[in-house]
Amino acid sequence: MGELYLVRHGQANSGAKTEEDYDRLSDLGHRQAQLLGAWMRDHEAPFDQVLAGSMRRHRETAQGMGYTPDITDPRLNEMEYFALARDMLTEHGVNPPSTPEDFATHMPQTLAAWEQATIKGGEPFATFETRIMAALSEAAKPGKRVLCVTSGGVISMVMRVALGLSTDQMAHMLLPIYNSSLHKFRIRPEGTFLTAFNAIPHLDPPHLADHRTNL
């Protein structure tokens, strides 16, 4: 039996208006990564392989956790949400979200339009799915423990494939994913099976309640 651990990056620059400006951890994001790394050293066995997407926020999260990725793989990078939001405005007249409540409505609409190819963003929906699953299928093997530092959209896509979710269900799985959260899968010859979703044991103490973020 193998194990695949997916970690969402720490809080990024949530006030950003562009992909480039978003792609860096906030002070809190760095702290979240440090706390997760300390928890994992106390509670988890070593990994056979550590992967990360090639985005700055992935690199900073892995470093904050105390890991140096064996492989930096751009196939594990996030969807280009700002590009998708621009397409939603241009093609469908839907304004980009300005509040968390707006985001909760905008994300399912956007993913539906993206899957239906009425918007494209930086790449087609099918390409996003294919690149993620190709990268992880190469890494996740029976008998190996693999850690992957990536993004919420990547994690929700893995959930979609592993659990047979619709795109709308995938969107609603994505929305509550915490920064620096941990997601575990068991790898067997029969398939990939979810064993933990959105875990934040490193942020469980009551005095760290203000460290629990989604955006």
GROMACS elastic network, one bead per residue, 0.5 to 0.9 nm:
[ bonds ]
;  ai    aj funct       b0    kb
    1   141     6  0.80791   500
    1   144     6  0.74376   500
    1   186     6  0.68226   500
    1   187     6  0.57111   500
    1   188     6  0.53203   500
    1   189     6  0.81351   500
    2   140     6  0.69905   500
    2   141     6  0.57987   500
    2   145     6  0.57090   500
    2   146     6  0.80274   500
    2   185     6  0.83884   500
    2   186     6  0.58499   500
    2   188     6  0.65103   500
    3   140     6  0.72369   500
    3   141     6  0.79704   500
    3   142     6  0.75454   500
    3   143     6  0.75398   500
    3   144     6  0.62573   500
    3   146     6  0.61867   500
    3   147     6  0.84629   500
    3   184     6  0.71174   500
    3   185     6  0.57216   500
    3   187     6  0.55289   500
    3   188     6  0.87635   500
    4   136     6  0.87609   500
    4   139     6  0.86966   500
    4   140     6  0.62392   500
    4   141     6  0.86994   500
    4   144     6  0.81709   500
    4   145     6  0.60348   500
    4   147     6  0.60464   500
    4   148     6  0.75667   500
    4   183     6  0.82157   500
    4   184     6  0.58103   500
    4   185     6  0.50532   500
    4   186     6  0.64350   500
    4   187     6  0.70207   500
    4   192     6  0.89481   500
    5   145     6  0.78204   500
    5   146     6  0.61146   500
    5   148     6  0.60713   500
    5   149     6  0.84471   500
    5   182     6  0.67908   500
    5   183     6  0.56463   500
    5   185     6  0.64301   500
    5   186     6  0.89563   500
    6   146     6  0.85229   500
    6   147     6  0.60882   500
    6   149     6  0.59865   500
    6   150     6  0.69493   500
    6   151     6  0.87665   500
    6   155     6  0.69558   500
    6   181     6  0.82195   500
    6   182     6  0.59006   500
    6   183     6  0.50411   500
    6   184     6  0.64111   500
    6   185     6  0.83260   500
    7    10     6  0.89278   500
    7   147     6  0.76305   500
    7   148     6  0.61412   500
    7   150     6  0.60324   500
    7   151     6  0.74542   500
    7   152     6  0.85699   500
    7   155     6  0.81857   500
    7   179     6  0.84316   500
    7   180     6  0.59823   500
    7   181     6  0.56250   500
    7   183     6  0.63796   500
    7   184     6  0.89280   500
    7   198     6  0.89608   500
    8    58     6  0.81848   500
    8    61     6  0.85665   500
    8   148     6  0.87010   500
    8   149     6  0.60889   500
    8   150     6  0.52696   500
    8   152     6  0.57304   500
    8   154     6  0.88156   500
    8   155     6  0.75472   500
    8   177     6  0.79358   500
    8   178     6  0.73626   500
    8   179     6  0.56855   500
    8   181     6  0.55206   500
    8   182     6  0.69362   500
    8   183     6  0.84798   500
    9    12     6  0.77232   500
    9    25     6  0.82072   500
    9    29     6  0.76805   500
    9    32     6  0.88274   500
    9    33     6  0.75296   500
    9    57     6  0.62432   500
    9    58     6  0.56914   500
    9    59     6  0.87622   500
    9    60     6  0.82368   500
    9    61     6  0.55408   500
    9    62     6  0.81206   500
    9   149     6  0.64861   500
    9   150     6  0.60458   500
    9   151     6  0.59074   500
    9   152     6  0.80091   500
    9   178     6  0.89537   500
    9   179     6  0.57689   500
    9   180     6  0.51203   500
    9   181     6  0.78351   500
   10    25     6  0.63550   500
   10    26     6  0.78921   500
   10    28     6  0.76004   500
   10    30     6  0.64139   500
   10    31     6  0.80277   500
   10    32     6  0.57982   500
   10    33     6  0.58015   500
   10    57     6  0.73646   500
   10    58     6  0.82796   500
   10    60     6  0.84767   500
   10    61     6  0.60321   500
   10   178     6  0.84636   500
   10   181     6  0.82969   500
   10   213     6  0.87761   500
   11    14     6  0.73599   500
   11    24     6  0.84361   500
   11    25     6  0.57083   500
   11    26     6  0.59102   500
   11    27     6  0.82489   500
   11    28     6  0.64583   500
   11    30     6  0.76778   500
   11    32     6  0.76654   500
   11    33     6  0.89644   500
   11    57     6  0.85207   500
   11   178     6  0.86392   500
   11   179     6  0.53671   500
   11   180     6  0.75007   500
   11   213     6  0.69684   500
   11   214     6  0.76186   500
   11   215     6  0.66206   500
   12    15     6  0.87527   500
   12    16     6  0.89237   500
   12    22     6  0.60666   500
   12    23     6  0.63342   500
   12    24     6  0.53008   500
   12    26     6  0.52241   500
   12    27     6  0.87652   500
   12    28     6  0.85612   500
   12    29     6  0.61992   500
   12    30     6  0.89945   500
   12    57     6  0.67787   500
   12   179     6  0.85138   500
   12   215     6  0.76122   500
   13    16     6  0.57565   500
   13    21     6  0.69657   500
   13    23     6  0.67590   500
   13    24     6  0.59907   500
   13    25     6  0.60706   500
   13    26     6  0.56292   500
   13    29     6  0.88341   500
   13   215     6  0.87179   500
   14    17     6  0.86299   500
   14    22     6  0.63274   500
   14    26     6  0.82878   500
   14   215     6  0.59651   500
   15    21     6  0.87762   500
   15    22     6  0.74656   500
   16    19     6  0.76396   500
   16    20     6  0.84332   500
   16    21     6  0.54960   500
   16    23     6  0.87377   500
   17    20     6  0.86520   500
   17    21     6  0.69043   500
   17    22     6  0.72232   500
   17    82     6  0.74337   500
   18    21     6  0.53404   500
   18    22     6  0.62021   500
   18    23     6  0.87342   500
   18    82     6  0.62240   500
   18    83     6  0.85749   500
   19    22     6  0.52228   500
   19    23     6  0.62871   500
   19    80     6  0.69187   500
   19    81     6  0.76723   500
   19    82     6  0.62686   500
   19    83     6  0.82418   500
   20    23     6  0.53599   500
   20    24     6  0.82766   500
   21    24     6  0.71243   500
   22    25     6  0.81869   500
   22    57     6  0.86850   500
   23    55     6  0.68499   500
   23    56     6  0.58339   500
   23    57     6  0.54977   500
   23    58     6  0.87550   500
   24    29     6  0.87804   500
   24    55     6  0.85523   500
   24    56     6  0.58646   500
   24    58     6  0.86883   500
   24    60     6  0.76952   500
   25    28     6  0.75999   500
   25    29     6  0.50605   500
   25    30     6  0.60992   500
   25    56     6  0.81352   500
   25    57     6  0.56312   500
   25    58     6  0.89193   500
   25    60     6  0.70015   500
   25    61     6  0.77615   500
   26    30     6  0.64122   500
   26    31     6  0.87029   500
   27    30     6  0.52883   500
   27    31     6  0.64694   500
   27    32     6  0.88055   500
   28    32     6  0.61219   500
   28    33     6  0.86725   500
   28   211     6  0.70139   500
   29    32     6  0.50718   500
   29    33     6  0.63296   500
   29    34     6  0.87323   500
   29    57     6  0.89240   500
   29    61     6  0.77398   500
   29   179     6  0.75157   500
   29   180     6  0.78484   500
   29   211     6  0.86639   500
   30    33     6  0.52259   500
   30    34     6  0.63373   500
   30    35     6  0.87782   500
   30    60     6  0.74133   500
   30    61     6  0.67640   500
   30    64     6  0.62346   500
   30    65     6  0.88709   500
   31    34     6  0.50885   500
   31    35     6  0.61999   500
   31    36     6  0.86400   500
   31    64     6  0.78097   500
   31   211     6  0.84516   500
   32    35     6  0.51979   500
   32    36     6  0.62147   500
   32    37     6  0.86353   500
   32    61     6  0.84388   500
   32    64     6  0.83924   500
   32    65     6  0.87165   500
   32   179     6  0.76142   500
   32   180     6  0.61076   500
   32   202     6  0.82140   500
   32   203     6  0.79802   500
   32   211     6  0.70294   500
   32   212     6  0.85460   500
   33    36     6  0.51669   500
   33    37     6  0.61369   500
   33    38     6  0.86568   500
   33    60     6  0.82923   500
   33    61     6  0.53383   500
   33    62     6  0.73868   500
   33    63     6  0.81414   500
   33    64     6  0.50818   500
   33    65     6  0.51264   500
   33    66     6  0.87214   500
   33   179     6  0.88373   500
   33   180     6  0.61505   500
   34    37     6  0.51560   500
   34    38     6  0.62503   500
   34    39     6  0.86916   500
   34    61     6  0.80907   500
   34    63     6  0.85690   500
   34    65     6  0.50050   500
   34    66     6  0.76253   500
   35    38     6  0.51964   500
   35    39     6  0.62490   500
   35    40     6  0.86939   500
   35    64     6  0.85473   500
   35    65     6  0.74239   500
   35   202     6  0.58763   500
   35   203     6  0.76474   500
   36    39     6  0.50907   500
   36    40     6  0.61400   500
   36    41     6  0.86580   500
   36    64     6  0.86468   500
   36    65     6  0.62302   500
   36   180     6  0.69239   500
   36   181     6  0.83080   500
   36   182     6  0.87749   500
   36   200     6  0.80015   500
   36   201     6  0.80492   500
   36   202     6  0.54288   500
   36   203     6  0.80832   500
   37    40     6  0.51479   500
   37    41     6  0.62339   500
   37    42     6  0.87441   500
   37    62     6  0.84488   500
   37    64     6  0.70413   500
   37    66     6  0.60800   500
   37    67     6  0.81716   500
   37   202     6  0.86479   500
   38    41     6  0.52695   500
   38    42     6  0.64894   500
   38    43     6  0.88096   500
   38    65     6  0.70502   500
   38    66     6  0.83097   500
   38   202     6  0.80876   500
   39    42     6  0.52337   500
   39    43     6  0.61319   500
   39    44     6  0.80553   500
   39   201     6  0.76789   500
   39   202     6  0.57514   500
   40    43     6  0.50469   500
   40    44     6  0.50386   500
   40    45     6  0.80422   500
   40    65     6  0.84300   500
   40   202     6  0.85280   500
   41    44     6  0.59209   500
   41    45     6  0.75812   500
   41    46     6  0.81859   500
   42    45     6  0.86151   500
   44    47     6  0.86167   500
   45   145     6  0.88299   500
   46    49     6  0.89012   500
   46   145     6  0.79156   500
   47    50     6  0.67662   500
   47   144     6  0.78092   500
   47   145     6  0.50536   500
   47   146     6  0.56684   500
   47   147     6  0.65511   500
   48   144     6  0.60460   500
   48   145     6  0.52543   500
   48   146     6  0.59272   500
   48   147     6  0.82362   500
   49    69     6  0.77439   500
   49    70     6  0.63297   500
   49    71     6  0.82267   500
   49   139     6  0.80413   500
   49   144     6  0.79410   500
   49   145     6  0.67579   500
   49   147     6  0.63927   500
   49   148     6  0.85048   500
   50    62     6  0.89822   500
   50    67     6  0.75252   500
   50    68     6  0.73058   500
   50    70     6  0.53555   500
   50    71     6  0.68061   500
   50    72     6  0.88681   500
   50   145     6  0.88304   500
   50   146     6  0.58851   500
   50   148     6  0.58690   500
   50   149     6  0.79934   500
   51    68     6  0.86662   500
   51    69     6  0.51415   500
   51    70     6  0.60102   500
   51    71     6  0.50431   500
   51    72     6  0.59629   500
   51    73     6  0.71336   500
   51    76     6  0.86965   500
   51   139     6  0.84763   500
   51   146     6  0.75162   500
   51   147     6  0.60634   500
   51   149     6  0.63138   500
   51   150     6  0.85044   500
   52    55     6  0.83473   500
   52    58     6  0.60981   500
   52    59     6  0.69160   500
   52    62     6  0.74627   500
   52    69     6  0.60770   500
   52    70     6  0.83035   500
   52    71     6  0.65839   500
   52    72     6  0.50128   500
   52    73     6  0.61426   500
   52    74     6  0.81520   500
   52    76     6  0.68560   500
   52    77     6  0.84176   500
   52   147     6  0.82711   500
   52   148     6  0.53466   500
   52   150     6  0.59077   500
   53    56     6  0.85487   500
   53    57     6  0.88072   500
   53    58     6  0.58305   500
   53    59     6  0.75025   500
   53    71     6  0.85127   500
   53    72     6  0.55237   500
   53    74     6  0.51031   500
   53    75     6  0.68199   500
   53    78     6  0.82075   500
   53   148     6  0.80074   500
   53   149     6  0.66063   500
   53   150     6  0.55127   500
   53   151     6  0.82354   500
   54    57     6  0.84671   500
   54    58     6  0.66149   500
   54    59     6  0.69026   500
   54    72     6  0.54577   500
   54    73     6  0.57408   500
   54    75     6  0.82921   500
   54    76     6  0.74643   500
   54    77     6  0.64589   500
   54   150     6  0.87668   500
   55    58     6  0.53158   500
   55    59     6  0.64722   500
   55    60     6  0.87714   500
   55    74     6  0.75912   500
   55    76     6  0.89733   500
   55    77     6  0.65251   500
   55    78     6  0.83818   500
   55   150     6  0.85280   500
   56    59     6  0.51114   500
   56    60     6  0.60672   500
   56    61     6  0.84988   500
   57    60     6  0.51115   500
   57    61     6  0.60311   500
   57    62     6  0.85916   500
   57   150     6  0.85541   500
   57   151     6  0.88853   500
   58    61     6  0.51873   500
   58    62     6  0.62143   500
   58    63     6  0.85837   500
   58    77     6  0.85130   500
   58   149     6  0.58764   500
   58   150     6  0.58099   500
   58   151     6  0.76849   500
   59    62     6  0.52523   500
   59    63     6  0.61317   500
   59    64     6  0.85166   500
   59    68     6  0.84652   500
   59    69     6  0.81933   500
   59    72     6  0.85364   500
   59   149     6  0.80770   500
   60    63     6  0.51173   500
   60    64     6  0.59941   500
   60    65     6  0.85564   500
   61    64     6  0.50385   500
   61    65     6  0.61670   500
   61    66     6  0.86599   500
   61    67     6  0.87642   500
   61   149     6  0.73581   500
   61   180     6  0.80124   500
   62    65     6  0.51097   500
   62    66     6  0.63452   500
   62    67     6  0.52243   500
   62    68     6  0.65608   500
   62    69     6  0.72088   500
   62   148     6  0.89350   500
   62   149     6  0.64789   500
   63    66     6  0.50107   500
   63    67     6  0.53887   500
   63    68     6  0.63091   500
   63    69     6  0.85979   500
   64    67     6  0.75280   500
   68    71     6  0.88205   500
   69    72     6  0.63469   500
   69   147     6  0.89364   500
   69   148     6  0.85266   500
   69   149     6  0.87228   500
   72    75     6  0.89822   500
   72    76     6  0.85095   500
   73    76     6  0.58330   500
   73    77     6  0.76888   500
   73   135     6  0.76884   500
   74    77     6  0.52222   500
   74    78     6  0.88805   500
   74   131     6  0.89717   500
   75    78     6  0.85715   500
   75   128     6  0.81957   500
   75   131     6  0.52901   500
   75   132     6  0.56048   500
   75   133     6  0.87897   500
   75   134     6  0.81562   500
   75   135     6  0.62605   500
   76   131     6  0.75478   500
   76   132     6  0.56681   500
   76   133     6  0.89919   500
   76   135     6  0.70773   500
   76   136     6  0.83720   500
   76   148     6  0.85670   500
   76   149     6  0.84167   500
   76   150     6  0.61106   500
   76   151     6  0.78558   500
   76   154     6  0.67609   500
   77    80     6  0.89354   500
   77   132     6  0.82402   500
   77   150     6  0.65325   500
   77   151     6  0.68819   500
   77   153     6  0.88247   500
   77   154     6  0.72415   500
   78    81     6  0.81232   500
   78   128     6  0.85998   500
   78   150     6  0.74060   500
   78   151     6  0.56068   500
   78   152     6  0.74275   500
   78   153     6  0.59335   500
   78   154     6  0.60174   500
   79    82     6  0.88523   500
   79    83     6  0.88848   500
   79    84     6  0.84679   500
   79   121     6  0.83376   500
   79   122     6  0.75743   500
   79   123     6  0.81415   500
   79   125     6  0.88691   500
   79   128     6  0.70785   500
   79   151     6  0.87893   500
   79   153     6  0.65593   500
   79   154     6  0.77056   500
   80    83     6  0.55090   500
   80    84     6  0.64336   500
   80    85     6  0.88248   500
   80   121     6  0.64651   500
   80   122     6  0.58269   500
   80   123     6  0.81505   500
   81    85     6  0.60585   500
   81    86     6  0.86006   500
   81   110     6  0.88694   500
   81   121     6  0.74490   500
   81   122     6  0.85670   500
   82    86     6  0.62363   500
   82    87     6  0.86736   500
   82    96     6  0.84846   500
   82   121     6  0.80212   500
   83    86     6  0.51016   500
   83    87     6  0.63046   500
   83    88     6  0.86990   500
   83   120     6  0.82742   500
   83   122     6  0.63199   500
   84    87     6  0.50400   500
   84    88     6  0.62086   500
   84    89     6  0.87675   500
   84   110     6  0.69820   500
   84   111     6  0.87004   500
   84   114     6  0.76644   500
   84   119     6  0.68561   500
   84   120     6  0.66919   500
   84   122     6  0.74171   500
   85    89     6  0.63974   500
   85    90     6  0.86992   500
   85    94     6  0.81448   500
   85    95     6  0.76670   500
   85    96     6  0.56714   500
   85    97     6  0.84320   500
   85   106     6  0.84735   500
   85   110     6  0.72065   500
   85   121     6  0.79000   500
   86    89     6  0.51922   500
   86    90     6  0.61982   500
   86    91     6  0.85151   500
   86    94     6  0.88696   500
   86    95     6  0.82764   500
   86    96     6  0.73254   500
   86   121     6  0.79051   500
   87    91     6  0.56820   500
   87    92     6  0.76681   500
   87    93     6  0.88683   500
   87    94     6  0.88682   500
   87   118     6  0.87357   500
   87   119     6  0.57213   500
   87   120     6  0.72395   500
   87   121     6  0.64513   500
   88    91     6  0.53795   500
   88    92     6  0.51713   500
   88    93     6  0.63703   500
   88    94     6  0.54717   500
   88    95     6  0.72933   500
   88    96     6  0.78309   500
   88   109     6  0.87292   500
   88   110     6  0.67798   500
   88   113     6  0.79771   500
   88   118     6  0.87391   500
   88   119     6  0.67704   500
   89    92     6  0.55617   500
   89    95     6  0.53330   500
   89    96     6  0.70058   500
   90    93     6  0.58609   500
   90    94     6  0.78373   500
   91    94     6  0.81520   500
   91   118     6  0.75081   500
   91   119     6  0.70953   500
   92    95     6  0.88270   500
   92   118     6  0.87363   500
   92   119     6  0.89026   500
   94    97     6  0.88756   500
   94   106     6  0.82013   500
   95    98     6  0.86323   500
   95   106     6  0.85748   500
   96   102     6  0.81128   500
   96   103     6  0.80632   500
   96   106     6  0.74204   500
   97   100     6  0.75091   500
   97   101     6  0.80671   500
   97   103     6  0.50911   500
   97   104     6  0.86047   500
   97   105     6  0.83622   500
   97   106     6  0.64692   500
   97   107     6  0.89623   500
   98   101     6  0.82887   500
   98   102     6  0.61877   500
   98   103     6  0.73044   500
   99   102     6  0.50825   500
   99   103     6  0.63158   500
   99   104     6  0.88005   500
  100   104     6  0.63153   500
  100   105     6  0.89058   500
  100   215     6  0.81702   500
  101   104     6  0.51951   500
  101   105     6  0.67275   500
  101   106     6  0.87145   500
  102   105     6  0.52951   500
  102   106     6  0.59590   500
  102   107     6  0.86150   500
  103   107     6  0.58762   500
  103   108     6  0.88684   500
  103   175     6  0.84561   500
  104   107     6  0.58421   500
  104   108     6  0.73527   500
  104   171     6  0.87938   500
  104   172     6  0.81050   500
  104   175     6  0.66311   500
  105   108     6  0.61674   500
  105   109     6  0.67360   500
  105   110     6  0.88950   500
  106   109     6  0.52479   500
  106   110     6  0.59727   500
  106   111     6  0.86454   500
  107   110     6  0.50636   500
  107   111     6  0.61393   500
  107   112     6  0.85275   500
  107   171     6  0.63048   500
  107   172     6  0.83237   500
  107   174     6  0.87475   500
  107   175     6  0.78993   500
  108   111     6  0.52766   500
  108   112     6  0.61093   500
  108   113     6  0.86276   500
  108   167     6  0.77785   500
  108   168     6  0.56945   500
  108   169     6  0.84075   500
  108   170     6  0.83189   500
  108   171     6  0.51394   500
  108   172     6  0.71152   500
  109   112     6  0.52606   500
  109   113     6  0.62703   500
  109   114     6  0.86000   500
  109   168     6  0.82802   500
  109   171     6  0.87859   500
  110   113     6  0.51928   500
  110   114     6  0.60279   500
  110   115     6  0.86008   500
  110   119     6  0.82819   500
  111   115     6  0.60577   500
  111   116     6  0.84770   500
  111   125     6  0.82475   500
  111   167     6  0.67299   500
  111   168     6  0.74597   500
  111   170     6  0.86990   500
  111   171     6  0.68856   500
  112   115     6  0.52660   500
  112   116     6  0.61931   500
  112   117     6  0.86173   500
  112   118     6  0.89537   500
  112   167     6  0.64609   500
  112   168     6  0.68561   500
  112   171     6  0.87850   500
  113   116     6  0.50511   500
  113   117     6  0.61167   500
  113   118     6  0.53980   500
  113   119     6  0.59407   500
  113   120     6  0.85701   500
  114   118     6  0.61713   500
  114   119     6  0.51049   500
  114   120     6  0.59464   500
  114   121     6  0.77989   500
  114   124     6  0.71391   500
  114   125     6  0.58374   500
  115   118     6  0.78871   500
  115   119     6  0.82461   500
  115   120     6  0.86896   500
  115   124     6  0.77147   500
  115   125     6  0.53050   500
  115   126     6  0.73510   500
  115   167     6  0.76549   500
  116   119     6  0.77400   500
  116   125     6  0.83780   500
  117   120     6  0.61112   500
  117   124     6  0.70919   500
  117   125     6  0.74918   500
  119   124     6  0.82428   500
  120   123     6  0.57339   500
  120   124     6  0.52618   500
  120   125     6  0.73500   500
  121   124     6  0.71599   500
  121   125     6  0.88163   500
  123   126     6  0.83610   500
  123   127     6  0.64754   500
  123   128     6  0.68447   500
  124   127     6  0.52908   500
  124   128     6  0.65284   500
  124   129     6  0.89436   500
  125   128     6  0.51597   500
  125   129     6  0.64273   500
  125   130     6  0.87232   500
  126   129     6  0.51461   500
  126   130     6  0.60655   500
  126   131     6  0.86280   500
  127   130     6  0.50582   500
  127   131     6  0.60494   500
  127   132     6  0.85370   500
  128   131     6  0.55747   500
  128   132     6  0.64209   500
  128   133     6  0.88267   500
  128   154     6  0.85220   500
  128   157     6  0.86866   500
  129   132     6  0.54746   500
  129   133     6  0.63070   500
  129   134     6  0.85908   500
  129   154     6  0.83298   500
  129   157     6  0.66307   500
  129   158     6  0.83522   500
  129   161     6  0.87781   500
  130   133     6  0.53796   500
  130   134     6  0.60031   500
  130   135     6  0.86235   500
  131   134     6  0.51570   500
  131   135     6  0.62087   500
  131   136     6  0.87165   500
  132   135     6  0.53329   500
  132   136     6  0.63323   500
  132   137     6  0.85570   500
  132   154     6  0.68612   500
  132   157     6  0.79248   500
  132   158     6  0.77443   500
  133   136     6  0.52069   500
  133   137     6  0.58460   500
  133   138     6  0.84985   500
  133   157     6  0.85664   500
  133   158     6  0.72199   500
  133   161     6  0.84663   500
  134   137     6  0.52228   500
  134   138     6  0.63282   500
  134   139     6  0.88670   500
  135   138     6  0.54402   500
  135   139     6  0.66260   500
  135   140     6  0.88158   500
  136   139     6  0.50463   500
  136   140     6  0.57309   500
  136   148     6  0.88017   500
  136   158     6  0.89919   500
  137   140     6  0.53938   500
  137   141     6  0.74753   500
  138   141     6  0.74816   500
  139   144     6  0.86276   500
  139   146     6  0.71413   500
  140   143     6  0.89178   500
  140   144     6  0.69785   500
  140   145     6  0.77544   500
  140   146     6  0.65426   500
  140   187     6  0.67903   500
  140   192     6  0.89988   500
  141   144     6  0.56780   500
  141   145     6  0.81866   500
  141   146     6  0.85740   500
  141   187     6  0.65182   500
  141   188     6  0.78967   500
  141   189     6  0.87038   500
  142   145     6  0.84966   500
  142   186     6  0.85953   500
  142   187     6  0.55850   500
  142   188     6  0.56935   500
  142   189     6  0.70005   500
  143   187     6  0.80882   500
  143   188     6  0.86004   500
  144   187     6  0.85944   500
  150   153     6  0.86875   500
  150   154     6  0.67826   500
  150   155     6  0.75216   500
  151   154     6  0.54377   500
  151   155     6  0.63872   500
  151   156     6  0.88264   500
  151   179     6  0.87899   500
  152   155     6  0.50482   500
  152   156     6  0.61257   500
  152   157     6  0.85863   500
  152   174     6  0.61404   500
  152   175     6  0.83695   500
  152   177     6  0.64316   500
  152   178     6  0.82874   500
  152   179     6  0.82414   500
  153   156     6  0.50944   500
  153   157     6  0.61774   500
  153   158     6  0.87048   500
  153   170     6  0.88699   500
  153   171     6  0.85064   500
  153   174     6  0.63312   500
  154   157     6  0.51296   500
  154   158     6  0.63685   500
  154   159     6  0.87053   500
  155   158     6  0.51460   500
  155   159     6  0.62862   500
  155   160     6  0.86891   500
  155   174     6  0.76805   500
  155   177     6  0.87748   500
  155   183     6  0.80097   500
  156   160     6  0.61430   500
  156   161     6  0.87826   500
  156   170     6  0.57489   500
  156   171     6  0.73752   500
  156   172     6  0.88419   500
  156   173     6  0.61284   500
  156   174     6  0.52597   500
  156   177     6  0.85908   500
  157   161     6  0.63873   500
  157   162     6  0.85818   500
  157   165     6  0.89798   500
  157   167     6  0.88436   500
  157   170     6  0.67669   500
  157   174     6  0.85957   500
  158   161     6  0.52678   500
  158   162     6  0.60134   500
  158   163     6  0.83727   500
  159   162     6  0.50924   500
  159   163     6  0.57156   500
  159   164     6  0.77365   500
  159   165     6  0.73117   500
  159   170     6  0.71960   500
  159   173     6  0.79732   500
  159   194     6  0.79630   500
  160   163     6  0.54782   500
  160   164     6  0.53405   500
  160   166     6  0.68659   500
  160   167     6  0.74402   500
  160   169     6  0.78251   500
  160   170     6  0.56429   500
  160   173     6  0.87185   500
  161   164     6  0.52246   500
  161   165     6  0.67735   500
  162   165     6  0.80232   500
  162   191     6  0.82027   500
  162   192     6  0.61630   500
  162   193     6  0.65674   500
  162   194     6  0.72908   500
  163   193     6  0.80869   500
  163   194     6  0.80007   500
  165   168     6  0.79197   500
  165   169     6  0.56920   500
  165   170     6  0.60214   500
  166   169     6  0.51060   500
  166   170     6  0.61261   500
  166   171     6  0.86788   500
  167   171     6  0.62177   500
  167   172     6  0.87570   500
  168   171     6  0.51201   500
  168   172     6  0.64710   500
  168   173     6  0.87167   500
  169   172     6  0.51487   500
  169   173     6  0.61752   500
  169   174     6  0.86233   500
  170   173     6  0.50102   500
  170   174     6  0.61977   500
  170   175     6  0.88846   500
  171   174     6  0.50541   500
  171   175     6  0.64334   500
  172   175     6  0.53463   500
  172   176     6  0.74618   500
  173   176     6  0.65349   500
  173   177     6  0.72085   500
  174   177     6  0.56238   500
  175   178     6  0.86685   500
  175   214     6  0.75066   500
  175   215     6  0.88842   500
  176   198     6  0.80901   500
  176   214     6  0.62012   500
  177   180     6  0.88713   500
  177   181     6  0.69581   500
  177   197     6  0.85823   500
  177   198     6  0.57860   500
  177   213     6  0.85796   500
  177   214     6  0.59394   500
  177   215     6  0.87982   500
  178   181     6  0.51942   500
  178   182     6  0.86558   500
  178   198     6  0.64178   500
  178   199     6  0.81972   500
  178   200     6  0.76283   500
  178   212     6  0.66736   500
  178   213     6  0.55952   500
  178   215     6  0.78201   500
  179   200     6  0.87748   500
  179   212     6  0.72128   500
  179   213     6  0.57459   500
  179   214     6  0.55969   500
  179   215     6  0.72996   500
  180   198     6  0.88945   500
  180   199     6  0.88566   500
  180   200     6  0.72836   500
  180   212     6  0.88822   500
  180   213     6  0.88373   500
  181   197     6  0.82112   500
  181   198     6  0.51946   500
  181   199     6  0.53539   500
  181   200     6  0.51482   500
  181   201     6  0.85066   500
  181   202     6  0.89603   500
  182   196     6  0.76230   500
  182   197     6  0.67825   500
  182   198     6  0.55676   500
  182   200     6  0.64005   500
  182   201     6  0.85993   500
  183   194     6  0.79681   500
  183   195     6  0.77481   500
  183   196     6  0.52803   500
  183   198     6  0.56806   500
  183   199     6  0.64460   500
  184   193     6  0.85590   500
  184   194     6  0.61250   500
  184   195     6  0.53963   500
  184   197     6  0.66445   500
  184   198     6  0.89371   500
  184   199     6  0.88560   500
  185   192     6  0.63668   500
  185   193     6  0.52856   500
  185   195     6  0.53452   500
  185   196     6  0.70271   500
  185   197     6  0.89388   500
  186   191     6  0.83490   500
  186   192     6  0.57737   500
  186   193     6  0.50706   500
  186   194     6  0.63702   500
  186   195     6  0.66496   500
  187   190     6  0.81385   500
  187   191     6  0.62589   500
  187   193     6  0.65529   500
  188   191     6  0.52947   500
  188   192     6  0.62318   500
  188   193     6  0.79038   500
  189   192     6  0.81991   500
  194   197     6  0.74197   500
  196   199     6  0.66957   500
  199   202     6  0.86878   500
  200   203     6  0.54058   500
  200   204     6  0.64711   500
  200   212     6  0.82909   500
  201   204     6  0.51208   500
  201   205     6  0.82591   500
  202   205     6  0.76380   500
  202   208     6  0.87461   500
  203   206     6  0.80141   500
  203   207     6  0.86073   500
  203   208     6  0.55841   500
  203   209     6  0.69210   500
  203   211     6  0.67894   500
  203   212     6  0.67727   500
  204   207     6  0.84306   500
  204   208     6  0.68366   500
  204   209     6  0.73181   500
  204   212     6  0.88871   500
  205   208     6  0.55607   500
  205   209     6  0.71170   500
  206   209     6  0.53770   500
  206   210     6  0.87534   500
  207   210     6  0.75696   500
  207   211     6  0.87566   500
  208   211     6  0.52437   500
  208   212     6  0.72988   500
  209   212     6  0.57205   500
  210   213     6  0.76461   500
